C-alpha cells in the first residue's frame, strides 16, 4: 500500500496537471480574428473564428459590430454555404477620404444566420471570412464586438475590451492588431484599391489571400507549439511525481 506522503505527492502532481490544462483550454475557445494582425493603411482578409462552447446546443448566429470610430470604407463578406449574411451600414458623423473620394457611410454590422438544419455543433468551429480596408493609420487596434447565439436561446457577448496591466476579461472582444506599414508591400496593396464605396472592392484580393494564408499558417503553427508545450509540462509534472514516489519507495525498502 502506498505511504501517505506518496499518495499526497501523486495527488499534487495530478492537481498541477489539471490546472495547466484548465489554463490552456479556455484561451483557444474565444471568438477571435485570424490572422490577428495586419498592416495599417492596407487591405486584408480575416476570419472571425467561432468555436462552439456549449455541450448541449449549436451556434446558429453570429453578429459582428465594426468600429465606427475608425470606419472601414470597403467591407466584403465571402459566401458561406448554409448561412445567410446581412450587412448593415451607418451614416458617418464625419465623412472620410478614401483615394480622394468622400465616404459618408460605412459598414457597422455583419450578421450571419444559419439556414434551417445548419449549426456549429458542439466540439466544432466555423470561420466567417471578411475582406476589410483600407485599415486606419491612426490606431494600433480594431475592436470587433461580437454576439454568439445558440439554438437554445443563449447569447454569449464577446464585447469586453482588455486593459493594459489587467488579466484578460472572461468574454474578450475579437481584436485585430495593426502594425506600421513596411515598404513596398503597403504601397502595392493600397494602390490596388480602385473603389471607395462602403461595400466596394479592391484589386488586392490575390495578395490579401496569400498574406492571410501565410499568417493563418503561422497562427496554426503557434497554436500547435503551445499545445505541445502544455502537454510537455503536464508529462514533466507527472513524471517528476512518479520518480519522487519511486525514490521514496526505494528508500523505504532499503
KEDO-779600 format. One line per 5 residues: number of its first residue (from 1); their letters; for each residue x, y, z of N, C-alpha, C, O. Coordinates in steps of 0.2 Angstrom, whole numbers, padded with zeros to 4 digits. Layout:
// residues N
NUM = A = X:Y:Z:X:Y:Z:X:Y:Z:X:Y:Z  ...
END
This chain:
// residues 254
1 = XXXXX = 0004:-0006:0000:0000:0000:0000:0004:0006:0000:0010:0006:0003  0003:0011:-0004:0007:0017:-0004:0007:0021:0003:0002:0021:0006  0012:0024:0004:0013:0028:0010:0009:0034:0009:0007:0036:0004  0007:0038:0015:0003:0044:0014:0007:0049:0011:0004:0053:0006  0013:0050:0012:0017:0055:0008:0017:0054:0000:0016:0058:-0004
6 = XXXXX = 0017:0047:-0002:0017:0046:-0009:0011:0047:-0012:0010:0050:-0017  0005:0046:-0008:-0001:0047:-0011:-0002:0055:-0012:-0005:0057:-0016  0000:0059:-0007:0000:0066:-0007:0003:0069:-0013:0001:0073:-0016  0009:0066:-0014:0013:0068:-0020:0010:0067:-0026:0010:0071:-0031  0007:0061:-0027:0003:0060:-0033:-0003:0064:-0034:-0004:0066:-0040
11 = XXXXX = -0006:0066:-0029:-0012:0070:-0029:-0010:0077:-0031:-0013:0080:-0035  -0004:0079:-0028:-0002:0086:-0030:0000:0086:-0038:-0002:0091:-0041  0003:0081:-0040:0005:0081:-0047:-0001:0081:-0052:-0001:0085:-0057  -0006:0077:-0050:-0012:0077:-0054:-0016:0084:-0054:-0018:0086:-0059  -0016:0087:-0048:-0019:0093:-0047:-0016:0099:-0052:-0019:0103:-0055
16 = XXXXX = -0009:0098:-0052:-0005:0103:-0056:-0006:0102:-0063:-0007:0107:-0067  -0006:0096:-0065:-0008:0094:-0072:-0014:0097:-0074:-0015:0100:-0080  -0019:0096:-0070:-0026:0098:-0072:-0026:0105:-0072:-0030:0108:-0076  -0023:0109:-0068:-0023:0116:-0068:-0020:0119:-0074:-0022:0124:-0077  -0014:0116:-0076:-0011:0118:-0083:-0016:0117:-0089:-0016:0122:-0093
21 = XXXXX = -0019:0111:-0089:-0024:0110:-0094:-0030:0115:-0094:-0032:0118:-0099  -0032:0117:-0088:-0038:0121:-0087:-0036:0128:-0090:-0040:0132:-0093  -0030:0130:-0088:-0027:0137:-0091:-0026:0137:-0098:-0028:0142:-0101  -0024:0132:-0101:-0023:0132:-0108:-0029:0131:-0112:-0029:0134:-0118  -0034:0128:-0110:-0040:0126:-0114:-0044:0132:-0116:-0045:0134:-0122
26 = XXXXX = -0046:0137:-0111:-0051:0142:-0112:-0048:0147:-0117:-0051:0151:-0121  -0041:0148:-0117:-0038:0153:-0121:-0039:0152:-0128:-0039:0157:-0132  -0040:0146:-0131:-0041:0145:-0138:-0049:0145:-0140:-0051:0143:-0145  -0053:0146:-0135:-0060:0145:-0136:-0064:0151:-0137:-0070:0151:-0138  -0061:0157:-0137:-0064:0163:-0138:-0065:0164:-0146:-0062:0162:-0150
31 = XXXXX = -0071:0168:-0147:-0072:0171:-0154:-0066:0176:-0155:-0064:0180:-0151  -0062:0174:-0161:-0056:0178:-0162:-0056:0180:-0170:-0059:0178:-0174  -0051:0185:-0171:-0049:0187:-0178:-0043:0183:-0180:-0038:0183:-0176  -0043:0180:-0186:-0037:0176:-0188:-0036:0178:-0196:-0040:0178:-0200  -0030:0181:-0197:-0024:0182:-0193:-0025:0188:-0188:-0030:0192:-0189
36 = XXXXX = -0022:0188:-0183:-0023:0193:-0178:-0020:0200:-0179:-0021:0204:-0175  -0016:0201:-0184:-0013:0207:-0186:-0013:0208:-0193:-0013:0204:-0197  -0012:0215:-0195:-0012:0217:-0202:-0009:0224:-0202:-0008:0227:-0197  -0007:0226:-0208:-0003:0232:-0209:-0008:0238:-0209:-0013:0238:-0213  -0006:0244:-0206:-0010:0250:-0207:-0010:0252:-0214:-0005:0252:-0217
41 = XXXXX = -0016:0255:-0216:-0016:0258:-0222:-0018:0253:-0228:-0020:0256:-0234  -0017:0247:-0227:-0018:0242:-0232:-0025:0239:-0232:-0030:0241:-0228  -0026:0233:-0235:-0032:0229:-0235:-0030:0222:-0233:-0024:0220:-0234  -0035:0219:-0230:-0033:0212:-0228:-0039:0208:-0228:-0045:0210:-0228  -0039:0201:-0228:-0044:0197:-0227:-0043:0193:-0220:-0038:0190:-0219
46 = XXXXX = -0049:0193:-0216:-0048:0190:-0210:-0054:0185:-0209:-0059:0185:-0212  -0053:0180:-0204:-0058:0175:-0202:-0060:0177:-0195:-0056:0177:-0191  -0067:0178:-0194:-0069:0178:-0187:-0071:0170:-0186:-0075:0167:-0188  -0066:0168:-0181:-0067:0161:-0179:-0071:0160:-0173:-0070:0163:-0168  -0076:0156:-0174:-0081:0155:-0169:-0081:0147:-0167:-0084:0143:-0170
51 = XXXXX = -0079:0146:-0161:-0079:0139:-0158:-0086:0138:-0154:-0088:0143:-0151  -0089:0132:-0154:-0095:0131:-0151:-0093:0129:-0144:-0089:0123:-0143  -0095:0132:-0138:-0093:0131:-0132:-0098:0127:-0128:-0097:0126:-0122  -0104:0126:-0131:-0110:0124:-0127:-0110:0116:-0129:-0110:0114:-0135  -0110:0112:-0124:-0110:0105:-0125:-0117:0102:-0127:-0118:0096:-0129
56 = XXXXX = -0122:0106:-0126:-0129:0104:-0127:-0133:0108:-0133:-0139:0106:-0134  -0130:0113:-0136:-0133:0117:-0141:-0128:0119:-0146:-0122:0120:-0145  -0131:0120:-0152:-0126:0123:-0158:-0127:0130:-0159:-0132:0133:-0157  -0122:0133:-0162:-0122:0140:-0163:-0126:0141:-0170:-0124:0138:-0175  -0130:0146:-0170:-0134:0147:-0176:-0134:0154:-0178:-0137:0156:-0183
61 = XXXXX = -0131:0159:-0175:-0130:0166:-0177:-0124:0169:-0174:-0122:0168:-0168  -0121:0173:-0178:-0115:0177:-0176:-0116:0184:-0179:-0118:0186:-0184  -0116:0189:-0174:-0116:0196:-0175:-0109:0200:-0174:-0107:0199:-0168  -0107:0203:-0179:-0100:0206:-0178:-0101:0214:-0179:-0103:0216:-0184  -0100:0218:-0174:-0100:0225:-0175:-0093:0228:-0177:-0088:0227:-0173
66 = XXXXX = -0093:0232:-0182:-0087:0235:-0184:-0087:0242:-0181:-0092:0246:-0180  -0081:0244:-0179:-0080:0251:-0176:-0081:0256:-0181:-0078:0257:-0186  -0085:0261:-0179:-0086:0267:-0182:-0082:0273:-0181:-0082:0278:-0184  -0078:0272:-0175:-0073:0277:-0173:-0067:0277:-0178:-0064:0282:-0179  -0066:0271:-0181:-0061:0270:-0186:-0065:0266:-0192:-0064:0260:-0193
71 = XXXXX = -0069:0270:-0196:-0073:0266:-0201:-0069:0263:-0207:-0064:0266:-0208  -0072:0258:-0209:-0069:0254:-0215:-0073:0255:-0221:-0079:0253:-0221  -0070:0258:-0226:-0074:0260:-0232:-0076:0254:-0236:-0081:0254:-0240  -0071:0249:-0236:-0073:0243:-0241:-0073:0237:-0236:-0068:0235:-0233  -0079:0234:-0236:-0080:0228:-0232:-0084:0223:-0237:-0089:0225:-0240
76 = XXXXX = -0081:0217:-0238:-0084:0212:-0242:-0084:0205:-0238:-0080:0204:-0234  -0090:0202:-0238:-0090:0195:-0235:-0090:0190:-0240:-0092:0191:-0246  -0087:0184:-0238:-0086:0179:-0243:-0092:0174:-0242:-0094:0172:-0236  -0096:0172:-0247:-0101:0167:-0246:-0100:0161:-0242:-0094:0158:-0243  -0104:0159:-0238:-0103:0153:-0234:-0109:0149:-0234:-0115:0151:-0232
81 = XXXXX = -0109:0143:-0238:-0114:0139:-0239:-0118:0137:-0232:-0115:0135:-0227  -0125:0138:-0232:-0128:0136:-0226:-0130:0142:-0222:-0133:0141:-0216  -0127:0148:-0223:-0128:0154:-0219:-0130:0159:-0223:-0127:0160:-0229  -0134:0163:-0220:-0137:0170:-0224:-0133:0176:-0220:-0133:0176:-0214  -0131:0180:-0225:-0127:0186:-0222:-0130:0192:-0223:-0133:0193:-0229
86 = XXXXX = -0131:0196:-0218:-0134:0203:-0219:-0129:0208:-0217:-0126:0208:-0211  -0128:0213:-0221:-0123:0218:-0220:-0127:0225:-0219:-0131:0227:-0223  -0125:0228:-0213:-0129:0234:-0211:-0124:0240:-0212:-0118:0239:-0210  -0126:0246:-0214:-0122:0252:-0215:-0125:0257:-0210:-0131:0258:-0209  -0120:0262:-0208:-0122:0268:-0204:-0119:0274:-0207:-0114:0274:-0210
91 = XXXXX = -0123:0279:-0207:-0120:0286:-0209:-0115:0288:-0204:-0116:0288:-0198  -0110:0291:-0207:-0104:0293:-0203:-0105:0300:-0201:-0108:0304:-0205  -0104:0302:-0194:-0104:0309:-0192:-0100:0314:-0196:-0101:0319:-0197  -0094:0311:-0198:-0089:0315:-0202:-0087:0311:-0208:-0084:0305:-0207  -0088:0313:-0214:-0085:0309:-0220:-0078:0308:-0219:-0074:0312:-0217
96 = XXXXX = -0076:0302:-0222:-0069:0301:-0223:-0066:0301:-0230:-0070:0300:-0234  -0060:0302:-0231:-0057:0302:-0238:-0054:0296:-0239:-0050:0293:-0235  -0056:0293:-0245:-0053:0287:-0247:-0051:0287:-0254:-0055:0288:-0259  -0044:0287:-0256:-0042:0288:-0263:-0045:0295:-0266:-0047:0295:-0272  -0045:0300:-0262:-0048:0306:-0264:-0055:0307:-0264:-0058:0313:-0266
101 = XXXXX = -0059:0302:-0263:-0066:0302:-0263:-0069:0303:-0256:-0066:0300:-0251  -0075:0306:-0255:-0078:0306:-0249:-0082:0300:-0248:-0086:0298:-0252  -0082:0297:-0242:-0086:0291:-0240:-0090:0293:-0234:-0088:0295:-0229  -0097:0293:-0235:-0101:0296:-0230:-0105:0290:-0225:-0108:0292:-0220  -0104:0284:-0227:-0106:0279:-0223:-0102:0273:-0224:-0097:0272:-0228
106 = XXXXX = -0102:0269:-0219:-0098:0263:-0218:-0102:0257:-0215:-0107:0258:-0212  -0099:0251:-0216:-0102:0245:-0213:-0102:0245:-0206:-0096:0246:-0203  -0107:0244:-0202:-0107:0245:-0195:-0108:0238:-0192:-0106:0237:-0186  -0111:0233:-0195:-0113:0227:-0193:-0114:0222:-0198:-0116:0223:-0203  -0111:0216:-0196:-0112:0210:-0201:-0115:0204:-0197:-0113:0203:-0191
111 = XXXXX = -0121:0201:-0199:-0124:0196:-0196:-0124:0190:-0200:-0127:0190:-0206  -0122:0184:-0198:-0123:0178:-0201:-0128:0174:-0197:-0127:0173:-0191  -0133:0171:-0201:-0138:0167:-0198:-0138:0160:-0201:-0138:0160:-0208  -0138:0155:-0198:-0138:0148:-0200:-0145:0147:-0204:-0150:0148:-0201  -0145:0143:-0209:-0151:0141:-0213:-0154:0135:-0209:-0150:0132:-0204
116 = XXXXX = -0160:0133:-0210:-0163:0128:-0206:-0159:0121:-0207:-0157:0119:-0212  -0158:0118:-0201:-0154:0112:-0201:-0146:0113:-0201:-0143:0108:-0200  -0144:0119:-0201:-0137:0121:-0201:-0135:0124:-0194:-0139:0128:-0191  -0129:0122:-0191:-0127:0125:-0185:-0120:0123:-0184:-0117:0119:-0187  -0116:0127:-0179:-0110:0125:-0177:-0111:0120:-0171:-0113:0122:-0166
121 = XXXXX = -0110:0114:-0172:-0111:0109:-0167:-0106:0109:-0161:-0101:0111:-0162  -0108:0106:-0156:-0103:0105:-0150:-0097:0102:-0152:-0097:0097:-0156  -0091:0105:-0150:-0085:0102:-0152:-0082:0104:-0159:-0077:0102:-0161  -0086:0109:-0162:-0084:0111:-0169:-0083:0119:-0169:-0085:0122:-0164  -0080:0121:-0174:-0079:0129:-0175:-0081:0130:-0182:-0081:0126:-0187
126 = XXXXX = -0082:0137:-0184:-0083:0139:-0190:-0079:0146:-0192:-0079:0150:-0187  -0077:0147:-0198:-0073:0153:-0199:-0078:0157:-0204:-0081:0154:-0209  -0079:0164:-0202:-0083:0168:-0206:-0078:0173:-0209:-0075:0177:-0206  -0077:0173:-0216:-0072:0177:-0219:-0074:0184:-0222:-0080:0184:-0225  -0070:0189:-0220:-0072:0196:-0222:-0066:0199:-0225:-0060:0198:-0222
131 = XXXXX = -0067:0203:-0230:-0061:0207:-0233:-0062:0214:-0230:-0068:0217:-0231  -0057:0218:-0228:-0058:0224:-0225:-0052:0229:-0227:-0047:0227:-0229  -0054:0235:-0228:-0049:0240:-0229:-0052:0247:-0231:-0058:0247:-0232  -0048:0252:-0233:-0041:0252:-0230:-0041:0253:-0223:-0045:0256:-0220  -0036:0249:-0220:-0036:0249:-0212:-0033:0256:-0210:-0029:0259:-0213
136 = XXXXX = -0036:0259:-0204:-0034:0265:-0202:-0026:0266:-0200:-0023:0261:-0199  -0024:0272:-0200:-0017:0273:-0199:-0016:0277:-0192:-0010:0278:-0190  -0021:0278:-0189:-0021:0282:-0183:-0023:0278:-0177:-0024:0281:-0171  -0022:0271:-0177:-0024:0267:-0171:-0020:0261:-0172:-0018:0259:-0178  -0018:0257:-0167:-0015:0251:-0167:-0019:0245:-0166:-0017:0239:-0166
141 = XXXXX = -0026:0246:-0165:-0030:0240:-0164:-0037:0242:-0167:-0039:0248:-0167  -0041:0237:-0169:-0048:0237:-0171:-0051:0232:-0167:-0050:0226:-0167  -0056:0234:-0163:-0060:0230:-0159:-0067:0228:-0162:-0071:0233:-0164  -0068:0222:-0163:-0075:0220:-0166:-0079:0216:-0161:-0078:0210:-0159  -0084:0220:-0158:-0088:0217:-0153:-0093:0212:-0156:-0096:0213:-0161
146 = XXXXX = -0093:0206:-0153:-0097:0200:-0157:-0102:0197:-0152:-0101:0197:-0146  -0108:0195:-0155:-0113:0191:-0151:-0114:0184:-0154:-0115:0184:-0160  -0113:0179:-0150:-0114:0172:-0152:-0120:0169:-0150:-0121:0169:-0144  -0125:0167:-0154:-0131:0165:-0152:-0132:0157:-0153:-0130:0155:-0158  -0135:0154:-0148:-0136:0147:-0148:-0143:0145:-0150:-0148:0149:-0149
151 = XXXXX = -0144:0139:-0152:-0151:0137:-0154:-0156:0136:-0148:-0162:0136:-0149  -0153:0136:-0142:-0157:0136:-0136:-0159:0142:-0133:-0162:0143:-0128  -0157:0148:-0137:-0158:0155:-0134:-0153:0158:-0131:-0153:0164:-0130  -0148:0154:-0129:-0142:0158:-0125:-0138:0162:-0130:-0137:0161:-0136  -0136:0168:-0127:-0132:0173:-0131:-0125:0174:-0127:-0126:0176:-0121
156 = XXXXX = -0120:0173:-0130:-0113:0175:-0127:-0111:0181:-0130:-0110:0182:-0136  -0110:0186:-0126:-0107:0193:-0128:-0100:0194:-0128:-0097:0195:-0122  -0097:0193:-0133:-0089:0194:-0133:-0088:0202:-0135:-0086:0204:-0140  -0088:0206:-0129:-0088:0213:-0130:-0083:0216:-0125:-0083:0222:-0126  -0080:0213:-0121:-0076:0216:-0116:-0069:0217:-0119:-0066:0213:-0122
161 = XXXXX = -0067:0223:-0118:-0060:0225:-0120:-0055:0225:-0115:-0056:0226:-0109  -0049:0222:-0117:-0044:0221:-0112:-0040:0227:-0111:-0040:0232:-0115  -0038:0228:-0105:-0035:0234:-0102:-0028:0232:-0100:-0026:0227:-0097  -0023:0237:-0102:-0016:0236:-0100:-0015:0234:-0093:-0018:0238:-0088  -0011:0229:-0091:-0009:0228:-0084:-0015:0224:-0081:-0014:0223:-0075
166 = XXXXX = -0020:0222:-0084:-0025:0218:-0081:-0026:0212:-0084:-0025:0211:-0090  -0029:0207:-0081:-0030:0200:-0084:-0035:0200:-0089:-0039:0205:-0090  -0034:0196:-0094:-0039:0196:-0100:-0046:0195:-0097:-0047:0190:-0093  -0051:0198:-0100:-0058:0198:-0097:-0061:0191:-0099:-0058:0187:-0104  -0066:0189:-0096:-0069:0182:-0097:-0072:0182:-0104:-0071:0176:-0107
171 = XXXXX = -0075:0187:-0107:-0078:0187:-0113:-0075:0192:-0118:-0078:0197:-0119  -0068:0192:-0120:-0065:0197:-0123:-0068:0198:-0130:-0069:0193:-0134  -0068:0204:-0133:-0070:0205:-0140:-0064:0204:-0144:-0058:0204:-0142  -0066:0201:-0150:-0060:0200:-0155:-0057:0206:-0157:-0060:0212:-0158  -0050:0206:-0157:-0046:0212:-0159:-0041:0210:-0164:-0038:0205:-0165
176 = XXXXX = -0041:0215:-0169:-0036:0215:-0175:-0031:0220:-0173:-0032:0226:-0173  -0024:0218:-0172:-0019:0222:-0171:-0016:0225:-0177:-0015:0222:-0182  -0015:0232:-0177:-0012:0235:-0183:-0005:0237:-0182:-0003:0240:-0177  -0001:0235:-0187:0006:0237:-0187:0008:0242:-0192:0004:0243:-0197  0014:0245:-0191:0016:0250:-0196:0017:0247:-0203:0020:0241:-0203
181 = XXXXX = 0016:0250:-0208:0017:0248:-0215:0024:0247:-0216:0028:0251:-0214  0026:0242:-0220:0033:0240:-0221:0034:0241:-0229:0033:0236:-0232  0037:0246:-0231:0040:0247:-0238:0035:0246:-0243:0029:0248:-0243  0037:0242:-0248:0033:0242:-0255:0026:0238:-0254:0022:0239:-0257  0026:0233:-0249:0020:0229:-0248:0014:0233:-0247:0009:0232:-0249
186 = XXXXX = 0015:0239:-0243:0010:0243:-0241:0007:0247:-0247:0002:0247:-0249  0012:0249:-0251:0011:0253:-0257:0007:0249:-0262:0002:0252:-0265  0009:0243:-0264:0006:0239:-0269:-0001:0238:-0266:-0006:0238:-0271  -0002:0236:-0260:-0009:0234:-0258:-0014:0240:-0258:-0019:0240:-0260  -0011:0246:-0256:-0015:0252:-0256:-0017:0254:-0263:-0023:0256:-0264
191 = XXXXX = -0013:0254:-0267:-0014:0257:-0274:-0018:0252:-0278:-0021:0254:-0283  -0019:0246:-0276:-0023:0241:-0280:-0030:0242:-0278:-0034:0238:-0281  -0032:0247:-0274:-0039:0248:-0272:-0043:0253:-0276:-0042:0259:-0274  -0047:0252:-0281:-0049:0257:-0286:-0056:0260:-0283:-0058:0265:-0285  -0059:0256:-0278:-0066:0258:-0276:-0066:0261:-0269:-0062:0259:-0265
196 = XXXXX = -0070:0266:-0268:-0071:0269:-0262:-0078:0268:-0259:-0080:0271:-0254  -0082:0264:-0262:-0089:0263:-0259:-0089:0259:-0253:-0084:0256:-0252  -0094:0260:-0249:-0094:0257:-0242:-0093:0250:-0243:-0090:0246:-0238  -0096:0247:-0248:-0096:0239:-0248:-0092:0238:-0255:-0093:0232:-0258  -0088:0242:-0257:-0084:0241:-0263:-0078:0237:-0263:-0077:0234:-0257
201 = XXXXX = -0075:0235:-0268:-0070:0230:-0268:-0063:0234:-0270:-0063:0240:-0270  -0058:0230:-0271:-0051:0232:-0272:-0048:0226:-0276:-0050:0221:-0276  -0042:0228:-0279:-0039:0224:-0283:-0034:0220:-0280:-0030:0216:-0283  -0033:0220:-0273:-0028:0217:-0270:-0030:0210:-0267:-0027:0208:-0262  -0035:0207:-0269:-0038:0201:-0266:-0033:0195:-0266:-0032:0192:-0262
206 = XXXXX = -0029:0194:-0272:-0025:0189:-0273:-0019:0190:-0268:-0017:0185:-0264  -0016:0196:-0267:-0011:0197:-0262:-0014:0196:-0255:-0010:0194:-0251  -0020:0199:-0254:-0023:0198:-0247:-0023:0190:-0246:-0022:0188:-0240  -0026:0187:-0250:-0027:0179:-0249:-0020:0176:-0247:-0020:0172:-0243  -0015:0178:-0251:-0008:0175:-0249:-0006:0177:-0242:-0003:0173:-0239
211 = XXXXX = -0007:0183:-0241:-0004:0186:-0235:-0008:0183:-0229:-0005:0181:-0224  -0015:0182:-0230:-0019:0180:-0225:-0018:0172:-0224:-0018:0170:-0218  -0016:0169:-0229:-0015:0162:-0229:-0008:0160:-0225:-0008:0156:-0221  -0003:0164:-0227:0003:0164:-0223:0002:0165:-0216:0005:0162:-0211  -0001:0170:-0214:-0002:0172:-0207:-0006:0167:-0204:-0005:0165:-0198
216 = XXXXX = -0011:0164:-0207:-0015:0158:-0204:-0011:0152:-0203:-0011:0149:-0197  -0006:0151:-0207:-0001:0145:-0206:0003:0147:-0200:0004:0142:-0196  0005:0153:-0199:0009:0155:-0193:0005:0154:-0187:0008:0151:-0182  -0001:0156:-0187:-0006:0155:-0182:-0007:0148:-0180:-0006:0146:-0174  -0008:0144:-0185:-0008:0137:-0184:-0002:0134:-0180:-0003:0130:-0176
221 = XXXXX = 0004:0136:-0183:0010:0133:-0180:0011:0135:-0173:0013:0131:-0169  0009:0141:-0172:0010:0144:-0165:0005:0140:-0160:0007:0139:-0155  -0001:0139:-0162:-0006:0135:-0158:-0003:0128:-0157:-0004:0126:-0151  -0001:0125:-0162:0002:0118:-0161:0008:0118:-0156:0008:0114:-0152  0012:0123:-0157:0018:0124:-0152:0015:0124:-0145:0018:0122:-0140
226 = XXXXX = 0010:0129:-0144:0008:0130:-0137:0005:0123:-0134:0006:0122:-0129  0001:0120:-0139:-0002:0113:-0136:0003:0108:-0134:0003:0105:-0129  0008:0108:-0139:0014:0103:-0137:0018:0105:-0131:0020:0101:-0127  0018:0112:-0130:0022:0114:-0124:0018:0112:-0118:0021:0110:-0113  0011:0113:-0118:0007:0112:-0112:0007:0104:-0111:0008:0102:-0105
231 = XXXXX = 0007:0100:-0116:0007:0093:-0115:0014:0091:-0112:0014:0087:-0107  0019:0094:-0114:0026:0093:-0111:0026:0095:-0104:0029:0091:-0100  0023:0100:-0102:0023:0102:-0095:0019:0097:-0091:0022:0095:-0085  0014:0095:-0093:0010:0090:-0090:0013:0084:-0089:0014:0081:-0083  0017:0081:-0094:0020:0075:-0094:0026:0076:-0089:0028:0071:-0085
236 = XXXXX = 0029:0081:-0089:0035:0083:-0084:0033:0082:-0077:0036:0080:-0073  0027:0086:-0076:0025:0086:-0069:0023:0079:-0066:0025:0077:-0061  0020:0075:-0071:0018:0068:-0069:0024:0064:-0068:0025:0060:-0063  0029:0065:-0073:0035:0061:-0072:0039:0062:-0066:0042:0058:-0063  0039:0069:-0064:0043:0070:-0058:0040:0067:-0052:0043:0065:-0047
241 = XXXXX = 0033:0067:-0052:0029:0064:-0046:0031:0057:-0046:0032:0054:-0040  0030:0054:-0051:0032:0046:-0051:0039:0045:-0049:0040:0040:-0045  0043:0049:-0051:0050:0047:-0049:0051:0048:-0042:0055:0045:-0039  0048:0054:-0039:0049:0055:-0032:0046:0049:-0028:0048:0047:-0023  0040:0047:-0030:0037:0041:-0027:0041:0035:-0027:0042:0032:-0022
246 = XXXXX = 0044:0034:-0033:0049:0028:-0033:0055:0029:-0029:0057:0024:-0025  0058:0035:-0028:0063:0036:-0024:0061:0035:-0016:0065:0032:-0013  0055:0037:-0014:0053:0036:-0008:0052:0028:-0006:0053:0026:-0001  0049:0025:-0011:0048:0018:-0010:0055:0014:-0010:0056:0010:-0005  0060:0016:-0014:0066:0013:-0013:0070:0014:-0007:0073:0010:-0004
251 = XXXX = 0069:0021:-0004:0072:0022:0002:0068:0018:0008:0072:0016:0012  0062:0017:0007:0058:0014:0012:0060:0006:0012:0061:0003:0018  0061:0004:0006:0063:-0004:0006:0070:-0005:0009:0071:-0010:0012  0075:0000:0007:0081:-0001:0010:0082:0000:0018:0087:0000:0021
END
